[in-house]
Amino acid sequence: QVQLVESGGGLVQPGGSLRLSCAASGSIFSVNVMGWYRQAPGKERELVAAITSGGSTNYADSVKGQFTISRDNAKNTVYLQMNSLKPEDTAVYYCNWHWSTYNYWGQGTQVTVSS
């Protein structure tokens, strides 16, 4: 079992920034992929960004150049730096950890971009 605890969501004005954090604990394989997904009201959950334990990254086209994913393997923590936020970035953001057949989700953190 892997437990994921997210933090850093909240309300921010358009153009502002937020940094999400997700700490993993439990039976963690050293090789894994951690990432962030988001789900807006009435929409399907979508990948935002992912990063392997080796540091390779993958971003949704909609956030390239705007969001940056990083991780601290010593702390089993993944971060999502979100800049120049737009109202369309409003969603519940979920942390994900997976490797092979193992797939775990955090409880989600709300990000609301509004003036």
KOLGU-4560 file (N, C-alpha, C; in nm, 3 decimals, padded with zeros to 5 digits):
<recs>
<n_xx: 00.084 n_yy: -00.119 n_zz: 00.000 ca_xx: 00.000 ca_yy: 00.000 ca_zz: 00.000 c_xx: 00.088 c_yy: 00.125 c_zz: 00.000 mol: A seq: 1 type: GLN>
<n_xx: 00.044 n_yy: 00.225 n_zz: -00.074 ca_xx: 00.111 ca_yy: 00.354 ca_zz: -00.078 c_xx: 00.007 c_yy: 00.460 c_zz: -00.041 mol: A seq: 2 type: VAL>
<n_xx: 00.044 n_yy: 00.545 n_zz: 00.052 ca_xx: -00.044 ca_yy: 00.655 ca_zz: 00.092 c_xx: 00.012 c_yy: 00.785 c_zz: 00.034 mol: A seq: 3 type: GLN>
<n_xx: -00.077 n_yy: 00.866 n_zz: -00.017 ca_xx: -00.038 ca_yy: 00.993 ca_zz: -00.078 c_xx: -00.111 c_yy: 01.107 c_zz: -00.007 mol: A seq: 4 type: LEU>
<n_xx: -00.037 n_yy: 01.205 n_zz: 00.037 ca_xx: -00.096 ca_yy: 01.320 ca_zz: 00.106 c_xx: -00.059 c_yy: 01.447 c_zz: 00.029 mol: A seq: 5 type: VAL>
<n_xx: -00.162 n_yy: 01.514 n_zz: -00.021 ca_xx: -00.143 ca_yy: 01.635 ca_zz: -00.101 c_xx: -00.160 c_yy: 01.760 c_zz: -00.016 mol: A seq: 6 type: GLU>
<n_xx: -00.097 n_yy: 01.866 n_zz: -00.060 ca_xx: -00.115 ca_yy: 01.995 ca_zz: 00.004 c_xx: -00.084 c_yy: 02.105 c_zz: -00.096 mol: A seq: 7 type: SER>
<n_xx: -00.129 n_yy: 02.227 n_zz: -00.064 ca_xx: -00.092 ca_yy: 02.342 ca_zz: -00.146 c_xx: -00.202 c_yy: 02.399 c_zz: -00.233 mol: A seq: 8 type: GLY>
<n_xx: -00.318 n_yy: 02.338 n_zz: -00.237 ca_xx: -00.426 ca_yy: 02.393 ca_zz: -00.317 c_xx: -00.485 c_yy: 02.517 c_zz: -00.251 mol: A seq: 9 type: GLY>
<n_xx: -00.577 n_yy: 02.581 n_zz: -00.323 ca_xx: -00.642 ca_yy: 02.698 ca_zz: -00.267 c_xx: -00.700 c_yy: 02.788 c_zz: -00.374 mol: A seq: 10 type: GLY>
<n_xx: -00.733 n_yy: 02.909 n_zz: -00.332 ca_xx: -00.790 ca_yy: 03.010 ca_zz: -00.422 c_xx: -00.681 c_yy: 03.108 c_zz: -00.462 mol: A seq: 11 type: LEU>
<n_xx: -00.671 n_yy: 03.135 n_zz: -00.590 ca_xx: -00.569 ca_yy: 03.227 ca_zz: -00.640 c_xx: -00.630 c_yy: 03.309 c_zz: -00.754 mol: A seq: 12 type: VAL>
<n_xx: -00.583 n_yy: 03.431 n_zz: -00.768 ca_xx: -00.631 ca_yy: 03.517 ca_zz: -00.876 c_xx: -00.567 c_yy: 03.477 c_zz: -01.009 mol: A seq: 13 type: GLN>
<n_xx: -00.634 n_yy: 03.507 n_zz: -01.118 ca_xx: -00.572 ca_yy: 03.480 ca_zz: -01.249 c_xx: -00.435 c_yy: 03.547 c_zz: -01.260 mol: A seq: 14 type: PRO>
<n_xx: -00.340 n_yy: 03.473 n_zz: -01.315 ca_xx: -00.203 ca_yy: 03.520 ca_zz: -01.324 c_xx: -00.117 c_yy: 03.484 c_zz: -01.205 mol: A seq: 15 type: GLY>
<n_xx: -00.179 n_yy: 03.432 n_zz: -01.101 ca_xx: -00.105 ca_yy: 03.396 ca_zz: -00.981 c_xx: -00.039 c_yy: 03.259 c_zz: -00.991 mol: A seq: 16 type: GLY>
<n_xx: 00.024 n_yy: 03.221 n_zz: -00.882 ca_xx: 00.098 ca_yy: 03.094 ca_zz: -00.877 c_xx: 00.058 c_yy: 03.013 c_zz: -00.754 mol: A seq: 17 type: SER>
<n_xx: 00.071 n_yy: 02.883 n_zz: -00.767 ca_xx: 00.054 ca_yy: 02.791 ca_zz: -00.655 c_xx: 00.154 c_yy: 02.679 c_zz: -00.671 mol: A seq: 18 type: LEU>
<n_xx: 00.191 n_yy: 02.619 n_zz: -00.558 ca_xx: 00.278 ca_yy: 02.503 ca_zz: -00.561 c_xx: 00.210 c_yy: 02.390 c_zz: -00.484 mol: A seq: 19 type: ARG>
<n_xx: 00.184 n_yy: 02.282 n_zz: -00.555 ca_xx: 00.128 ca_yy: 02.164 ca_zz: -00.492 c_xx: 00.238 c_yy: 02.068 c_zz: -00.450 mol: A seq: 20 type: LEU>
<n_xx: 00.214 n_yy: 02.000 n_zz: -00.338 ca_xx: 00.307 ca_yy: 01.898 ca_zz: -00.291 c_xx: 00.231 c_yy: 01.770 c_zz: -00.266 mol: A seq: 21 type: SER>
<n_xx: 00.300 n_yy: 01.657 n_zz: -00.284 ca_xx: 00.241 ca_yy: 01.527 ca_zz: -00.256 c_xx: 00.348 c_yy: 01.438 c_zz: -00.198 mol: A seq: 22 type: CYS>
<n_xx: 00.326 n_yy: 01.395 n_zz: -00.075 ca_xx: 00.421 ca_yy: 01.308 ca_zz: -00.007 c_xx: 00.369 c_yy: 01.166 c_zz: -00.006 mol: A seq: 23 type: ALA>
<n_xx: 00.454 n_yy: 01.074 n_zz: -00.049 ca_xx: 00.418 ca_yy: 00.932 ca_zz: -00.052 c_xx: 00.482 c_yy: 00.859 c_zz: 00.065 mol: A seq: 24 type: ALA>
<n_xx: 00.408 n_yy: 00.763 n_zz: 00.118 ca_xx: 00.461 ca_yy: 00.680 ca_zz: 00.227 c_xx: 00.404 c_yy: 00.539 c_zz: 00.210 mol: A seq: 25 type: SER>
<n_xx: 00.470 n_yy: 00.445 n_zz: 00.277 ca_xx: 00.425 ca_yy: 00.306 ca_zz: 00.269 c_xx: 00.524 c_yy: 00.219 c_zz: 00.193 mol: A seq: 26 type: GLY>
<n_xx: 00.471 n_yy: 00.124 n_zz: 00.121 ca_xx: 00.554 ca_yy: 00.026 ca_zz: 00.048 c_xx: 00.591 c_yy: 00.084 c_zz: -00.089 mol: A seq: 27 type: SER>
<n_xx: 00.696 n_yy: 00.166 n_zz: -00.088 ca_xx: 00.733 ca_yy: 00.240 ca_zz: -00.208 c_xx: 00.849 c_yy: 00.173 c_zz: -00.279 mol: A seq: 28 type: ILE>
<n_xx: 00.829 n_yy: 00.137 n_zz: -00.404 ca_xx: 00.939 ca_yy: 00.088 ca_zz: -00.484 c_xx: 01.028 c_yy: 00.207 c_zz: -00.524 mol: A seq: 29 type: PHE>
<n_xx: 01.155 n_yy: 00.183 n_zz: -00.532 ca_xx: 01.246 ca_yy: 00.293 ca_zz: -00.568 c_xx: 01.223 c_yy: 00.339 c_zz: -00.711 mol: A seq: 30 type: SER>
<n_xx: 01.177 n_yy: 00.248 n_zz: -00.796 ca_xx: 01.145 ca_yy: 00.283 ca_zz: -00.935 c_xx: 00.994 c_yy: 00.305 c_zz: -00.944 mol: A seq: 31 type: VAL>
<n_xx: 00.954 n_yy: 00.424 n_zz: -00.983 ca_xx: 00.811 ca_yy: 00.453 ca_zz: -00.990 c_xx: 00.788 c_yy: 00.579 c_zz: -01.072 mol: A seq: 32 type: ASN>
<n_xx: 00.663 n_yy: 00.606 n_zz: -01.096 ca_xx: 00.623 ca_yy: 00.728 ca_zz: -01.164 c_xx: 00.525 c_yy: 00.801 c_zz: -01.073 mol: A seq: 33 type: VAL>
<n_xx: 00.548 n_yy: 00.928 n_zz: -01.052 ca_xx: 00.453 ca_yy: 01.011 ca_zz: -00.977 c_xx: 00.403 c_yy: 01.122 c_zz: -01.068 mol: A seq: 34 type: MET>
<n_xx: 00.281 n_yy: 01.160 n_zz: -01.046 ca_xx: 00.226 ca_yy: 01.262 ca_zz: -01.135 c_xx: 00.107 c_yy: 01.332 c_zz: -01.075 mol: A seq: 35 type: GLY>
<n_xx: 00.058 n_yy: 01.427 n_zz: -01.151 ca_xx: -00.060 ca_yy: 01.505 ca_zz: -01.114 c_xx: -00.163 c_yy: 01.495 c_zz: -01.225 mol: A seq: 36 type: TRP>
<n_xx: -00.286 n_yy: 01.471 n_zz: -01.184 ca_xx: -00.400 ca_yy: 01.473 ca_zz: -01.273 c_xx: -00.497 c_yy: 01.579 c_zz: -01.220 mol: A seq: 37 type: TYR>
<n_xx: -00.588 n_yy: 01.620 n_zz: -01.304 ca_xx: -00.691 ca_yy: 01.713 ca_zz: -01.258 c_xx: -00.825 c_yy: 01.677 c_zz: -01.319 mol: A seq: 38 type: ARG>
<n_xx: -00.928 n_yy: 01.716 n_zz: -01.245 ca_xx: -01.064 ca_yy: 01.692 ca_zz: -01.291 c_xx: -01.148 c_yy: 01.815 c_zz: -01.263 mol: A seq: 39 type: GLN>
<n_xx: -01.194 n_yy: 01.878 n_zz: -01.370 ca_xx: -01.282 ca_yy: 01.993 ca_zz: -01.358 c_xx: -01.427 c_yy: 01.944 c_zz: -01.356 mol: A seq: 40 type: ALA>
<n_xx: -01.518 n_yy: 02.024 n_zz: -01.303 ca_xx: -01.659 ca_yy: 01.983 ca_zz: -01.299 c_xx: -01.712 c_yy: 01.947 c_zz: -01.437 mol: A seq: 41 type: PRO>
<n_xx: -01.773 n_yy: 01.830 n_zz: -01.447 ca_xx: -01.832 ca_yy: 01.787 ca_zz: -01.572 c_xx: -01.734 c_yy: 01.733 c_zz: -01.674 mol: A seq: 42 type: GLY>
<n_xx: -01.607 n_yy: 01.723 n_zz: -01.634 ca_xx: -01.505 ca_yy: 01.675 ca_zz: -01.728 c_xx: -01.437 c_yy: 01.551 c_zz: -01.673 mol: A seq: 43 type: LYS>
<n_xx: -01.369 n_yy: 01.480 n_zz: -01.762 ca_xx: -01.296 ca_yy: 01.361 ca_zz: -01.720 c_xx: -01.163 c_yy: 01.401 c_zz: -01.655 mol: A seq: 44 type: GLU>
<n_xx: -01.113 n_yy: 01.312 n_zz: -01.573 ca_xx: -00.981 ca_yy: 01.334 ca_zz: -01.514 c_xx: -00.877 c_yy: 01.326 c_zz: -01.625 mol: A seq: 45 type: ARG>
<n_xx: -00.781 n_yy: 01.420 n_zz: -01.621 ca_xx: -00.679 ca_yy: 01.425 ca_zz: -01.724 c_xx: -00.541 c_yy: 01.438 c_zz: -01.663 mol: A seq: 46 type: GLU>
<n_xx: -00.443 n_yy: 01.385 n_zz: -01.733 ca_xx: -00.304 ca_yy: 01.399 ca_zz: -01.690 c_xx: -00.260 c_yy: 01.544 c_zz: -01.706 mol: A seq: 47 type: LEU>
<n_xx: -00.194 n_yy: 01.593 n_zz: -01.602 ca_xx: -00.133 ca_yy: 01.726 ca_zz: -01.608 c_xx: 00.016 c_yy: 01.713 c_zz: -01.634 mol: A seq: 48 type: VAL>
<n_xx: 00.082 n_yy: 01.634 n_zz: -01.550 ca_xx: 00.226 ca_yy: 01.614 ca_zz: -01.564 c_xx: 00.267 c_yy: 01.492 c_zz: -01.485 mol: A seq: 49 type: ALA>
<n_xx: 00.375 n_yy: 01.428 n_zz: -01.529 ca_xx: 00.427 ca_yy: 01.310 ca_zz: -01.460 c_xx: 00.578 c_yy: 01.313 c_zz: -01.464 mol: A seq: 50 type: ALA>
<n_xx: 00.639 n_yy: 01.246 n_zz: -01.366 ca_xx: 00.784 ca_yy: 01.241 ca_zz: -01.358 c_xx: 00.825 c_yy: 01.104 c_zz: -01.306 mol: A seq: 51 type: ILE>
<n_xx: 00.925 n_yy: 01.044 n_zz: -01.371 ca_xx: 00.975 ca_yy: 00.915 ca_zz: -01.326 c_xx: 01.075 c_yy: 00.934 c_zz: -01.213 mol: A seq: 52 type: THR>
<n_xx: 01.107 n_yy: 00.826 n_zz: -01.146 ca_xx: 01.207 ca_yy: 00.832 ca_zz: -01.040 c_xx: 01.344 c_yy: 00.872 c_zz: -01.096 mol: A seq: 53 type: SER>
<n_xx: 01.364 n_yy: 00.854 n_zz: -01.227 ca_xx: 01.488 ca_yy: 00.894 ca_zz: -01.291 c_xx: 01.487 c_yy: 01.039 c_zz: -01.337 mol: A seq: 54 type: GLY>
<n_xx: 01.371 n_yy: 01.105 n_zz: -01.326 ca_xx: 01.364 ca_yy: 01.247 ca_zz: -01.359 c_xx: 01.307 c_yy: 01.281 c_zz: -01.495 mol: A seq: 55 type: GLY>
<n_xx: 01.265 n_yy: 01.182 n_zz: -01.571 ca_xx: 01.202 ca_yy: 01.211 ca_zz: -01.700 c_xx: 01.062 c_yy: 01.265 c_zz: -01.677 mol: A seq: 56 type: SER>
<n_xx: 01.026 n_yy: 01.366 n_zz: -01.755 ca_xx: 00.897 ca_yy: 01.433 ca_zz: -01.735 c_xx: 00.809 c_yy: 01.425 c_zz: -01.858 mol: A seq: 57 type: THR>
<n_xx: 00.680 n_yy: 01.440 n_zz: -01.834 ca_xx: 00.580 ca_yy: 01.441 ca_zz: -01.941 c_xx: 00.473 c_yy: 01.541 c_zz: -01.900 mol: A seq: 58 type: ASN>
<n_xx: 00.433 n_yy: 01.628 n_zz: -01.993 ca_xx: 00.334 ca_yy: 01.731 ca_zz: -01.963 c_xx: 00.219 c_yy: 01.727 c_zz: -02.063 mol: A seq: 59 type: TYR>
<n_xx: 00.103 n_yy: 01.763 n_zz: -02.016 ca_xx: -00.008 ca_yy: 01.787 ca_zz: -02.107 c_xx: 00.026 c_yy: 01.911 c_zz: -02.189 mol: A seq: 60 type: ALA>
<n_xx: -00.015 n_yy: 01.911 n_zz: -02.315 ca_xx: 00.014 ca_yy: 02.024 ca_zz: -02.403 c_xx: -00.040 c_yy: 02.155 c_zz: -02.344 mol: A seq: 61 type: ASP>
<n_xx: -00.151 n_yy: 02.146 n_zz: -02.274 ca_xx: -00.217 ca_yy: 02.267 ca_zz: -02.223 c_xx: -00.139 c_yy: 02.336 c_zz: -02.112 mol: A seq: 62 type: SER>
<n_xx: -00.042 n_yy: 02.267 n_zz: -02.051 ca_xx: 00.032 ca_yy: 02.327 ca_zz: -01.939 c_xx: 00.181 c_yy: 02.341 c_zz: -01.966 mol: A seq: 63 type: VAL>
<n_xx: 00.225 n_yy: 02.301 n_zz: -02.084 ca_xx: 00.369 ca_yy: 02.313 ca_zz: -02.116 c_xx: 00.411 c_yy: 02.459 c_zz: -02.110 mol: A seq: 64 type: LYS>
<n_xx: 00.521 n_yy: 02.484 n_zz: -02.042 ca_xx: 00.571 ca_yy: 02.619 ca_zz: -02.026 c_xx: 00.504 c_yy: 02.697 c_zz: -01.914 mol: A seq: 65 type: GLY>
<n_xx: 00.400 n_yy: 02.641 n_zz: -01.856 ca_xx: 00.325 ca_yy: 02.707 ca_zz: -01.749 c_xx: 00.345 c_yy: 02.635 c_zz: -01.616 mol: A seq: 66 type: GLN>
<n_xx: 00.343 n_yy: 02.503 n_zz: -01.617 ca_xx: 00.360 ca_yy: 02.422 ca_zz: -01.497 c_xx: 00.494 c_yy: 02.349 c_zz: -01.504 mol: A seq: 67 type: PHE>
<n_xx: 00.550 n_yy: 02.324 n_zz: -01.386 ca_xx: 00.674 ca_yy: 02.248 ca_zz: -01.376 c_xx: 00.659 c_yy: 02.142 c_zz: -01.269 mol: A seq: 68 type: THR>
<n_xx: 00.687 n_yy: 02.018 n_zz: -01.305 ca_xx: 00.684 ca_yy: 01.908 ca_zz: -01.209 c_xx: 00.826 c_yy: 01.876 c_zz: -01.167 mol: A seq: 69 type: ILE>
<n_xx: 00.842 n_yy: 01.844 n_zz: -01.039 ca_xx: 00.972 ca_yy: 01.804 ca_zz: -00.987 c_xx: 00.950 c_yy: 01.706 c_zz: -00.873 mol: A seq: 70 type: SER>
<n_xx: 01.057 n_yy: 01.643 n_zz: -00.829 ca_xx: 01.044 ca_yy: 01.549 ca_zz: -00.718 c_xx: 01.171 c_yy: 01.544 c_zz: -00.637 mol: A seq: 71 type: ARG>
<n_xx: 01.152 n_yy: 01.502 n_zz: -00.512 ca_xx: 01.264 ca_yy: 01.479 ca_zz: -00.420 c_xx: 01.254 c_yy: 01.332 c_zz: -00.381 mol: A seq: 72 type: ASP>
<n_xx: 01.339 n_yy: 01.251 n_zz: -00.440 ca_xx: 01.330 ca_yy: 01.106 ca_zz: -00.415 c_xx: 01.361 c_yy: 01.072 c_zz: -00.269 mol: A seq: 73 type: ASN>
<n_xx: 01.448 n_yy: 01.148 n_zz: -00.206 ca_xx: 01.483 ca_yy: 01.121 ca_zz: -00.066 c_xx: 01.361 c_yy: 01.141 c_zz: 00.025 mol: A seq: 74 type: ALA>
<n_xx: 01.271 n_yy: 01.231 n_zz: -00.016 ca_xx: 01.151 ca_yy: 01.259 ca_zz: 00.063 c_xx: 01.026 c_yy: 01.193 c_zz: 00.005 mol: A seq: 75 type: LYS>
<n_xx: 01.043 n_yy: 01.120 n_zz: -00.106 ca_xx: 00.928 ca_yy: 01.058 ca_zz: -00.173 c_xx: 00.817 c_yy: 01.159 c_zz: -00.197 mol: A seq: 76 type: ASN>
<n_xx: 00.856 n_yy: 01.275 n_zz: -00.242 ca_xx: 00.763 ca_yy: 01.386 ca_zz: -00.261 c_xx: 00.772 c_yy: 01.439 c_zz: -00.403 mol: A seq: 77 type: THR>
<n_xx: 00.655 n_yy: 01.469 n_zz: -00.459 ca_xx: 00.648 ca_yy: 01.530 ca_zz: -00.591 c_xx: 00.583 c_yy: 01.667 c_zz: -00.577 mol: A seq: 78 type: VAL>
<n_xx: 00.627 n_yy: 01.760 n_zz: -00.659 ca_xx: 00.579 ca_yy: 01.897 ca_zz: -00.655 c_xx: 00.524 c_yy: 01.937 c_zz: -00.792 mol: A seq: 79 type: TYR>
<n_xx: 00.430 n_yy: 02.030 n_zz: -00.790 ca_xx: 00.381 ca_yy: 02.089 ca_zz: -00.914 c_xx: 00.378 c_yy: 02.240 c_zz: -00.896 mol: A seq: 80 type: LEU>
<n_xx: 00.469 n_yy: 02.308 n_zz: -00.962 ca_xx: 00.472 ca_yy: 02.453 ca_zz: -00.960 c_xx: 00.383 c_yy: 02.503 c_zz: -01.073 mol: A seq: 81 type: GLN>
<n_xx: 00.281 n_yy: 02.578 n_zz: -01.037 ca_xx: 00.184 ca_yy: 02.627 ca_zz: -01.135 c_xx: 00.192 c_yy: 02.779 c_zz: -01.141 mol: A seq: 82 type: MET>
<n_xx: 00.228 n_yy: 02.829 n_zz: -01.257 ca_xx: 00.242 ca_yy: 02.974 ca_zz: -01.278 c_xx: 00.141 c_yy: 03.025 c_zz: -01.379 mol: A seq: 83 type: ASN>
<n_xx: 00.121 n_yy: 03.154 n_zz: -01.379 ca_xx: 00.030 ca_yy: 03.218 ca_zz: -01.476 c_xx: -00.104 c_yy: 03.145 c_zz: -01.482 mol: A seq: 84 type: SER>
<n_xx: -00.159 n_yy: 03.120 n_zz: -01.366 ca_xx: -00.282 ca_yy: 03.040 ca_zz: -01.359 c_xx: -00.399 c_yy: 03.112 c_zz: -01.425 mol: A seq: 85 type: LEU>
<n_xx: -00.483 n_yy: 03.031 n_zz: -01.487 ca_xx: -00.600 ca_yy: 03.080 ca_zz: -01.560 c_xx: -00.726 c_yy: 03.019 c_zz: -01.500 mol: A seq: 86 type: LYS>
<n_xx: -00.840 n_yy: 03.082 n_zz: -01.520 ca_xx: -00.964 ca_yy: 03.021 ca_zz: -01.468 c_xx: -00.986 c_yy: 02.878 c_zz: -01.516 mol: A seq: 87 type: PRO>
<n_xx: -00.942 n_yy: 02.848 n_zz: -01.636 ca_xx: -00.961 ca_yy: 02.711 ca_zz: -01.687 c_xx: -00.871 c_yy: 02.608 c_zz: -01.619 mol: A seq: 88 type: GLU>
<n_xx: -00.779 n_yy: 02.654 n_zz: -01.534 ca_xx: -00.698 ca_yy: 02.561 ca_zz: -01.453 c_xx: -00.772 c_yy: 02.518 c_zz: -01.327 mol: A seq: 89 type: ASP>
<n_xx: -00.888 n_yy: 02.575 n_zz: -01.303 ca_xx: -00.968 ca_yy: 02.539 ca_zz: -01.187 c_xx: -01.010 c_yy: 02.393 c_zz: -01.195 mol: A seq: 90 type: THR>
<n_xx: -00.978 n_yy: 02.317 n_zz: -01.090 ca_xx: -01.008 ca_yy: 02.173 ca_zz: -01.089 c_xx: -00.966 c_yy: 02.117 c_zz: -00.954 mol: A seq: 91 type: ALA>
<n_xx: -01.004 n_yy: 01.992 n_zz: -00.932 ca_xx: -00.945 ca_yy: 01.916 ca_zz: -00.823 c_xx: -00.822 c_yy: 01.847 c_zz: -00.879 mol: A seq: 92 type: VAL>
<n_xx: -00.711 n_yy: 01.866 n_zz: -00.813 ca_xx: -00.584 ca_yy: 01.809 ca_zz: -00.856 c_xx: -00.553 c_yy: 01.686 c_zz: -00.771 mol: A seq: 93 type: TYR>
<n_xx: -00.523 n_yy: 01.576 n_zz: -00.839 ca_xx: -00.498 ca_yy: 01.450 ca_zz: -00.773 c_xx: -00.353 c_yy: 01.406 c_zz: -00.796 mol: A seq: 94 type: TYR>
<n_xx: -00.292 n_yy: 01.363 n_zz: -00.689 ca_xx: -00.158 ca_yy: 01.304 ca_zz: -00.698 c_xx: -00.173 c_yy: 01.156 c_zz: -00.732 mol: A seq: 95 type: CYS>
<n_xx: -00.080 n_yy: 01.107 n_zz: -00.812 ca_xx: -00.082 ca_yy: 00.966 ca_zz: -00.852 c_xx: 00.057 c_yy: 00.906 c_zz: -00.839 mol: A seq: 96 type: ASN>
<n_xx: 00.060 n_yy: 00.782 n_zz: -00.792 ca_xx: 00.184 ca_yy: 00.704 ca_zz: -00.784 c_xx: 00.157 c_yy: 00.573 c_zz: -00.853 mol: A seq: 97 type: TRP>
<n_xx: 00.245 n_yy: 00.533 n_zz: -00.945 ca_xx: 00.222 ca_yy: 00.403 ca_zz: -01.006 c_xx: 00.351 c_yy: 00.339 c_zz: -01.053 mol: A seq: 98 type: HIS>
<n_xx: 00.347 n_yy: 00.208 n_zz: -01.054 ca_xx: 00.453 ca_yy: 00.127 ca_zz: -01.111 c_xx: 00.399 c_yy: -00.012 c_zz: -01.134 mol: A seq: 99 type: TRP>
<n_xx: 00.421 n_yy: -00.062 n_zz: -01.252 ca_xx: 00.373 ca_yy: -00.195 ca_zz: -01.289 c_xx: 00.221 c_yy: -00.199 c_zz: -01.269 mol: A seq: 100 type: SER>
<n_xx: 00.172 n_yy: -00.293 n_zz: -01.192 ca_xx: 00.028 ca_yy: -00.306 ca_zz: -01.171 c_xx: -00.021 c_yy: -00.225 c_zz: -01.051 mol: A seq: 101 type: THR>
<n_xx: 00.069 n_yy: -00.156 n_zz: -00.984 ca_xx: 00.035 ca_yy: -00.080 ca_zz: -00.865 c_xx: 00.000 c_yy: 00.064 c_zz: -00.905 mol: A seq: 102 type: TYR>
<n_xx: -00.114 n_yy: 00.110 n_zz: -00.855 ca_xx: -00.162 ca_yy: 00.243 ca_zz: -00.891 c_xx: -00.238 c_yy: 00.303 c_zz: -00.772 mol: A seq: 103 type: ASN>
<n_xx: -00.193 n_yy: 00.418 n_zz: -00.724 ca_xx: -00.253 ca_yy: 00.479 ca_zz: -00.606 c_xx: -00.283 c_yy: 00.627 c_zz: -00.633 mol: A seq: 104 type: TYR>
<n_xx: -00.389 n_yy: 00.675 n_zz: -00.564 ca_xx: -00.432 ca_yy: 00.814 ca_zz: -00.579 c_xx: -00.438 c_yy: 00.884 c_zz: -00.444 mol: A seq: 105 type: TRP>
<n_xx: -00.411 n_yy: 01.011 n_zz: -00.447 ca_xx: -00.434 ca_yy: 01.094 ca_zz: -00.331 c_xx: -00.581 c_yy: 01.133 c_zz: -00.323 mol: A seq: 106 type: GLY>
<n_xx: -00.615 n_yy: 01.207 n_zz: -00.217 ca_xx: -00.755 ca_yy: 01.243 ca_zz: -00.195 c_xx: -00.799 c_yy: 01.362 c_zz: -00.279 mol: A seq: 107 type: GLN>
<n_xx: -00.703 n_yy: 01.433 n_zz: -00.336 ca_xx: -00.734 ca_yy: 01.548 ca_zz: -00.420 c_xx: -00.727 c_yy: 01.678 c_zz: -00.342 mol: A seq: 108 type: GLY>
<n_xx: -00.685 n_yy: 01.783 n_zz: -00.412 ca_xx: -00.680 ca_yy: 01.916 ca_zz: -00.353 c_xx: -00.740 c_yy: 02.015 c_zz: -00.454 mol: A seq: 109 type: THR>
<n_xx: -00.827 n_yy: 02.101 n_zz: -00.403 ca_xx: -00.898 ca_yy: 02.194 ca_zz: -00.490 c_xx: -00.809 c_yy: 02.313 c_zz: -00.526 mol: A seq: 110 type: GLN>
<n_xx: -00.804 n_yy: 02.344 n_zz: -00.653 ca_xx: -00.739 ca_yy: 02.466 ca_zz: -00.702 c_xx: -00.847 c_yy: 02.548 c_zz: -00.773 mol: A seq: 111 type: VAL>
<n_xx: -00.867 n_yy: 02.670 n_zz: -00.725 ca_xx: -00.966 ca_yy: 02.759 ca_zz: -00.784 c_xx: -00.898 c_yy: 02.888 c_zz: -00.827 mol: A seq: 112 type: THR>
<n_xx: -00.911 n_yy: 02.920 n_zz: -00.955 ca_xx: -00.851 ca_yy: 03.042 ca_zz: -01.010 c_xx: -00.966 c_yy: 03.136 c_zz: -01.045 mol: A seq: 113 type: VAL>
<n_xx: -00.974 n_yy: 03.243 n_zz: -00.966 ca_xx: -01.088 ca_yy: 03.335 ca_zz: -00.982 c_xx: -01.052 c_yy: 03.470 c_zz: -00.923 mol: A seq: 114 type: SER>
<n_xx: -01.107 n_yy: 03.574 n_zz: -00.983 ca_xx: -01.089 ca_yy: 03.708 ca_zz: -00.928 c_xx: -01.205 c_yy: 03.743 c_zz: -00.835 mol: A seq: 115 type: SER>
</recs>
